[in-house]
Amino acid sequence: MTLENYQLIERTKALYGHMTTLLVGSFSIAALTVIVLWSAVNQQHLLIWFAAVSIFLLMRTFSVHKYRRTEISEKNAQQWMNKVVFWSCLSGITWGMLMVLFARPDQIIYIVFVVGVYCGFVSSSVSSMAIHFPAYIAFAAPASLLFLAKCIVLGSYGHGNIFFITAVVILVFLLVMTSFARNTEIAFGRTTRLTFENNILMSEVMEQKETAESAVLAKNQFLASASHDLRQPLHALGLFVSALRDMNLDEDAEEVASKIEQSTVSLNGLLNGLLDISKLDASAVEYRPKHIFLKPVAEAICHEYMAIAEEQGTELILDIDDNVLIISDEHLLQRIVRNLVDNAVKFTFGGIIRVTAIADQGEQGDIVELVIADNGLGVPKEEQKNIFSEFTQLHNPERDRQKGLGLGLAIVRRLCKLMELPLEMQSTVGIGTAFTLRLPTGDIQFVSEILDYDITQEMTELSFEENLISLKGKVVLVIDDEADILEAMQRLLKYWQTKAVVATGPQQAIEFLNKRDLVPDLIIADFRLRENLNGIEAISQVRDEFNIDIGAILVTGDTSPDRLKLAQSAGLPVLHKPVAPKVLNDVISELLG
């Protein structure tokens, strides 16, 4: 649509938008005029004039009603605008005839009334019709010229200079109103032009937004598919390695198995970064704050990286008091601190990394500032915003997998946003980097409650060997469409002394169970199965067959946000491939009591 057509359509809509009010007002003024002039002029002529005004107004009403039942478009907008001009002209002639027919030189008071009616109508036409200048002229010109001619005629026949003066006043009034009308049309044109240009910009922005969203969706779909396809064999590999380590191996074979396991763990860490991003994008991560001591959280992470730091000649210092109590989600805070410490260790060689906590009193109340600072390479000022983007690594041009995928700080940023934690970064090239987290302070009255809870947790944790004893003789059904995974799971569950039944789908599982006259104590189902079936549906079918609410676990290598939401909404434990045998054992033991 061109600008001219857009402005024409908008003018048409604006004119017809308040047409009903204009018609009602015109009829009311016409009726008042009849009442005022009834005893002063020829009543028959007055009624004829009123009838003509009423007919014109009625015809305009029908025209407006027809307009409202028609969809305005580029093709018919000009036709409706021409009708406005036509009816405005007839209306101007009709009201101009009011002075011609009923202005009498011996009744000045009525002439003043007619002049007032004229001025009122011309003034109102500026506000109602000036957005389309021809419509205003079509009304104001005949009404003014007829009035002006009548005044000149009365003045010429010796009825006093008052009529010549009135004629001049009418002419000046018409010129002033016409100037206002012209300016109004120009202003309307500017407004509609700006609106038109803004609409174009908004359309372009929306198009770019949709393009960006499509790109993000394509990226997520690619990552989900790639992650799923990689996790399948990696999951099977982890299970086979676990089964292999349980065999009696010689020293060389044990070393090879250990190397394979290390490589599997490394690859698992890379894929978990992709999974974390997908889970955060899917809003599948819940923030569950509680009172926790900060030092054990940071201390456990520092111990993980102590050996690596020492190999690089870096000193990792933890300086947090034992009684620092905060309110946060322990698991999510661990992810944030681990990623920040990991980032510091990667880029600090022969320096110092400090993890400290400082109590402070801010506007939001008492807080604890957790600072992870290093004197490593530092980040250039122009790159400080970019490092929080996915797959950004400033000091890894060779893309060394040991340095990850560049997702650590992207995950930190997302988690801080989820937890509403202010995160500040100060960095100077060659001097170092400091990240500061502002954590709300906890209530010390909850200390005893926390300690009691921790003791209870420790007392209820079973050792791996005790778990194995509790699984003996249990019937565990595994549904997965990957043959390697089924074989590996069957070997592992057999080693755990369970009665393992493996199948590629729910119908095959039900058939195998019935043949062996078994009822499963637990179902482990892959989320994505063949024939567009998912693990939730497979679990439901097995439960329906045996009419028992059998405990179940979903296992998935999928990182698609939509699939993660669906898996989470099922209310089942969800494990992400590759699953460590120890983790699988713990979850199975917990479900089986």
N, C-alpha and C positions, 0 to 999 in steps of 0.2 A: 504494500500500500504506500502511495506517495504521500508527502506532507500535505499537499493541496487537498487530496481526497480525505485524509484524516481530519484536517481542519473543517472541511465541509460537513462531514458526519458529526463532528463535535458541535458545530454551530447548530445543526438541525436538532440534535438531541437537546441542546440548551434552550432553544426557542420553544420547542414543544413541551419541554419539561415543566414550565410554569404557565403554559397556555390556559389551563383550566382556571387558575386564579385570575388571570387577566380577563377572561370572558365573564366570569362572575362579577368582577369589579366593574366592567363596562356596563353590564345590564343594570347593576345597582345604581350607577351614576345616571344612566338614561332614565330610570324610573324616578329618581330624585328630581331630575330636570323637568319631567312632566308635572310633578307635584308643584314645583316652584313656579313654573310658567303658566299653569292651568288657567288662572284667572286673568292673565295679562295679555295673552295672545290668542290667535284663532285656534280654538280647541280641535277642530277637524284637521287642520294642518299639523297640529302637534301630535295627534294620534297617528296620522299617516307617517310622520317622521319616526315615532316610537315603534310603529309596526315594521318599518324598514330596518331600523336598528336591530330589532328582535329577530327578524328573519335572517339577517346577516350573521348575527351571533349564533343562531341555531345551526346554520349551515357550517359555520366554523367549528361548532361543537362536534358535529358529525365527522368533519374532516379530522379533528384531533382523535376521535374515537377510532376511526379507520387507521390512523397512523399508529396507534398503540397496538393494533392487531397485526401490524406489518413489521417485519424485521428490516431494520435500516441497514443499507449496504452502499457500496460505492456506486452501484447502478441506479438506485432510486433516490439517493440523498438529494440530488439537484432538483428532482421533480417535487419533493416535499418542500424544499426551500422556495421554489417558484410559487407554490400555493400560499406560503406565508406572505410573500411579497404581494400577490394578487389580493388576498383578503385584507392586508394592511392598507392597500390603496383604496379599496371600497370603504373600509372603516374610516379612513381619513376624509374621504368625500362626504360621508354621512355626517360626521361631526363638524365638518366645515360648513355644511348646509344649516347647522343650528344657528350660526350667526347671520347667514344670508336670509333665512326665513323669519327669525324671531327678534332680531336686533332693531329696536325702535328708538328714535332719537329723543322721544319725550319720556322714556322710562330708563333713566340712567342706571338705576339700581339693578335692573335685570341685565343690562349690558355688562355691568361689573360682574354679575354672576356668570354670564356666558364667557367673559374673558377669563374668569377663574377656572371654569371647566376646561377651556382650551389650554391654559397654561399647565393645568394638572395632567392632562392627557399627553401633551408633548413631552413634559418632564418624565412621566412614567414610561413613555416609549423609548427614552434614552436607556433606561435600565433594563427594559424587557426586550427591546429589538435592536439596540445599537451594536450588538456583537455581529450582526449582519447588516452593514450600512445601507444596502438597497431597501431592506425591509423598513428601516427607520424613515428613510427618505420617502418611501411609498406612502407612509402615513402622514408624516409631518408636512410634506410639501403641499398636498391638496388642502389639508385642514388649514394651514397657515395662509396660503394664497387666497382661498375663498374668504377667510376672515379679513385679510388685508384689503381685498377688493371691496368688501362691504363697507369698511371704514373709510376708504377713499371716496366711495360713492356718497356716503352720508356727509362727509366733509365738503365735497364739491357742491352739494345742494344747499349749502349755507346753514348747516345744522351745528356749526361751531368748530373751532380749531381742535377741540378735544378729540375728535375722531382722527384728525391728521396725526396728533400726538400719539394716539393709541396705535395707529398704523406703524409709526416709527418704532414704538416700543415692541410691537409684535415682530417687526423685521429684525431688530437687534436680538430679541429673545430667541428667534429662530436660528440666527447665526451662531449665538452662543451655544444653544443646545446641539446644533449640528457639529460644532467643534468638539463638544463633549462626546458626542456619539462617535465621531471619527477616532478620537483618542481611545475610546472604549474598545472599538473594533481592533485597533492596533495592539492594545494591551492583551486582548483575548488571543490575537494571533501569536503574540510572543509566548503567552502561557502555553497554548496548545503546541507550539513548536518545541518548547522545552520538554513538555510531556512526551511528545512524539520521540524526541531524541533520547530521553530517559528510558522510554519503553524499548527502544532499539538497543541501548546499552544494557538494560536489564535482560533482554532476550539473549544478547551475546554472552553476558555473565552466566545466565542459566545454562546456555549451551556449553560454555567452558566448564561449568560446574558438573554438568552431566558427563562431559568427556572425562573430567578428572575422576568422577565417581566410577565411571566405567573402567578407567585404568586401574583404580584401586581394587575394584571388584575382580578384574582380570588377574591382578597381582595376587589377591587373596586366593582365587581359584587355582592359580598356578602353584602357589606355595602349598596349598592344601593337598593338591594332587601329587606334587613332588614329594611332600612330606609323607603322605600316606604310602606311596609306592616305595619310598626308602625305608620307612618304618617296618613294613611287612617283613622283608628279609632280615633286617636288623633285629627285630623281635625274635624271629626264629633262631638267628645266630646266637643271641644271648642265651636262649633256652638250651641250645645245643652245647654251648660252652659251659654252662652250669652243670649239665649232665656229664660232660667230659671231665670236669674238675672233680666230680664225685667218684670217678673211676681210679683205680690204682695205676698211676702214671709214673714213668721213670723221671729222673731229674730234668732231662732235656725236653721231654714232652710237656712236663709241668711248666717249664719256662716259656715254651711256645704258647701254651694255653693261656698263661698269664699275660703275654704280649697281646694275644688276640682279645682278651678281656679288656685290657687297657685301651686298645684301639676302639673297641665297641663302646666303652664308657665315654671316650672323647667324642665320637660321632654322636652319641646320645645327647651329650651336652650341647652340641651345635643345633641339633633338631629341637631340643627343648626351648632354645631361644626363639625359634620360629613358632613353637606352640604357645609360648607366653604371649607373644605379640598377637596371635590369632585369638587367644582367649580374652585378652584385654579389648581387642576390637569388637568381639562378640558380646561384650559386657557380661561375660561368664565368670568374672572374678568378683567375689563379694568381700567387702571390707567389714571385718568383725573386730572392733577395738575392745581391748580389755586392759586391766592393770598388769604390767610386766616390769621386771627389773631390766634395765638397759644393758648392764655389764655382761650378763651371761650370753645375751644375743650377740653382742659385738665380739666377746671373747672367743666364742665358738668359731666365728668366721675368721678371726685373726689367726687362730691355731691352724685353720685349713691352709692359710697362705704363708705361714711362718717359714716352712721349709723352702718354698719357692723363693721367698724374699731373701733368705740367707744365701741361696745359691747365686743370686745376683749381687750379693754384697750389700743388700738393702736392709736397714734396720726397721722393723715394724713394731711400733710402740703403742700400747693400749693404756690410756689414762682416763679411767672412768671409775668413780667411787662405787662401792658395793651397794649403797642405799639409794642410788638414783632410780626413782620409780616413775614410769611414764604410762600414758594411755595410748595404745596402738595395737595394730594387728601384728602379732609376733611373726607369722609366716611371711606376710608381705613386707614387713620391715626388714626381715632377714634378706629377702631378695634385693631390696634397695641397697642395704649396706654391703652385701656380698658383691654386687655389681660395681659399686663405687670403690671398694677395696681392690677388687680384681682389676679395675681400670688403673688404679694407682700403681699396683705391682707391675703391670705390663709396661708402664712408661717411666718407671723410676729405677735407675741402675746405680748402685753404690751410694744411694742417698738415704733419706729418712722418710718414713710414712707414719703419721701420728693419727690415731683415732681417739678423740677426746670429747668430753661432754661438759658443758658449762651451763649452770643454772642462770636464768635471766628472767626479768619481770617485764613483760611487754604489755601492749594495749589490750591484748586478748586474755591476759592473766599470766600466771606463772608458766614458763616454758623451759625446756631443756634444749640447748643448741648442741646437736651432734655434728662434729666437724671431722671430715676425713681429708687431711692435708698431706701433700707430698712436695718434695723439692726436685721433681722430675723434669721432663721435657717442657711441659707447659703447652698451652693452646693459644695460637695467634688470635688476636681480637676479632679479626674478620671471620674466623671459623668457629667462634664460640657458640653461635646459634645452631650451626650445622651439625655439631657433634651429637645433638639430641635427636637427629633424624636417623631413620633405619639405614643400616648397611653403610654407615659413615665411619671410616677409619683413617685417621690422619697420618699415622706412622706405620701403615701396613700396605705399601704399594704392591708388594709381592703376594698379598692375600694369603698370608700364612695362616692355616686353619687353627694353629695353636693359639692364635690371637682372637679367635672367634669370628663372628660374622658382622660385628659392628652393631649389635642389637642391645648391648648392655645399657647404655645411657638412654636409648629410646624407651626401654622397659622402665627405667627409673623415672623418666618424665611422666609416662602414663600412670604408673603406680602412685606417684606423688599427687597427680591430679585426682585420681580415684580417692585417695586418702585425705585430700585437701591439706597436704603438707607443703608449706613454703620451702622451695629449694633455691639456694643461691650458689653461684659459682664465681670464684675469682681466680684468674689465671694470668700468668705472665711467662712469655717464652724464656726458657733458660733459668727461671726462678722456681716455678712449680704451680700447682693447682690446689685449690681448697674448695670442697663442697660442704655446704652448711644446711642441715635439716633442722627445722624448728618443731619440736615435739611437745605436746601438752603434758604437763606434769601430773602424775597420779596422786592419789590420796594414800598416805602412809598407813591409814587405818586398815587398809585391805591387805597389808603385808602378811599377817598370820593366815588369812584366807588363802592367799596365793601359795604360801609354803605348804599348808595342809593339802592343797590340791596337787602340788607337784609330788609330794610324798605318795599320795594315793595313786597317781599315775605311774610312778616307778614300781609300786607294789603290784599293780595289775598287769604290767608288761611281762609277756612270756618270752622265754628264750627261744631261739630257732629250733633247738632240739625238742623242747616241750611242745612247740607247735606241731612238729612232725608226729609226735605221739598222738596228739589230739586229732590228726587227720586220718589215722589208720582205719581202713575199712569204709571210709565215706565214699559215696557215689558222686563223682564230679563229671558233669556233662560239659563238653567243649564244642562250641559251634563256630566254625571258621571256614572260609572258602579257600584258604591257602593250605596246600598239602604239607608243605615244610613245617608250617606252624602247628598243624595237627599232630604231625609225627613228633615234633619236639615237645609239645605239651604232654602227649601220651607218655613219652619217656620220663619226663620230669615228674608227672603225677604218679607214675608207676614207682619211681624211686621214693616218693613220699608215701607209698603204700596205700594209695587210694584206689578205688575201682573207677578207672577212667573210661569214659565213653566219648568218642570223638565223631563228629559228623559235619557235613558241609552245609546243612540246612535243617530247619525245624522238623520237617516231615521225615527226613532220614534219621534224625535223632530219636524221634518218637518210635520209629520202626525198630531201631537198634535196641532201645530200652525195653520195648515190649518183648522182643525176641529173647532177651536175657532176663526178663521178668524183674527189672530193676526200676526203682523210683529215684530220681536224682535228689541228692541233698543240696546240691549247688549247681548253678548254670553259669558258665563263663562264655559269653557270646561276643564275637566281633561286631562292631557297630555297622560296618558296611559289608553286606552279603550279596550274593548273586540274585539276579532277577528282580532288581530294585527293592530288595527286602533289607530291612535293617535289624540290628540285634534286639531292639526294643520289641519289635513285632515277633521275632523268633522266640524270645523269652515268654511273651504273652501266650503264644500258641502252645508251648510246652506246659505252661502252668494250667491252661484251660484243659489240656488233655488229661492231666492227672488231678485236676481240681484242687490243687494245693498252691499256696503262696510260697513257692520255692525261692530261696535266697538266690540272688543273681548279681553278676558283675559284668559291666560293659567294658570292653577293651577296644581302643580305637587308635588308629594312626592318622586320623583325619584332623586337620587344623582349620577347616572351613568354619567361619564364625556361625553360620546358620546351623551347621551340623553340631557344633559344640553346644549351642543353645538348646537344640532338640535333645541331645544326650543328657544335658544337665537337667532339663525339665522332666525327664523320666523318673527322677527320684532314686536312681540306682548309683552305686559306686562306679566311678569312671576312672579307668587306668589308661594311661597313654603309652602306646608302643614307642620304643621297646620297654617292656616291663621287667625290672630286675626281679629275679626269682624270690629274693628275700621279701620284697614289697608284696609280690603276689601271695606269698605264703602268709604274710601277716594279715592281709585283707581276707583271705579264705578262712583263716583261723578265727578271725573276729566274727565273720558272718556265721560260722558253724558253732560259735560259742566255745 
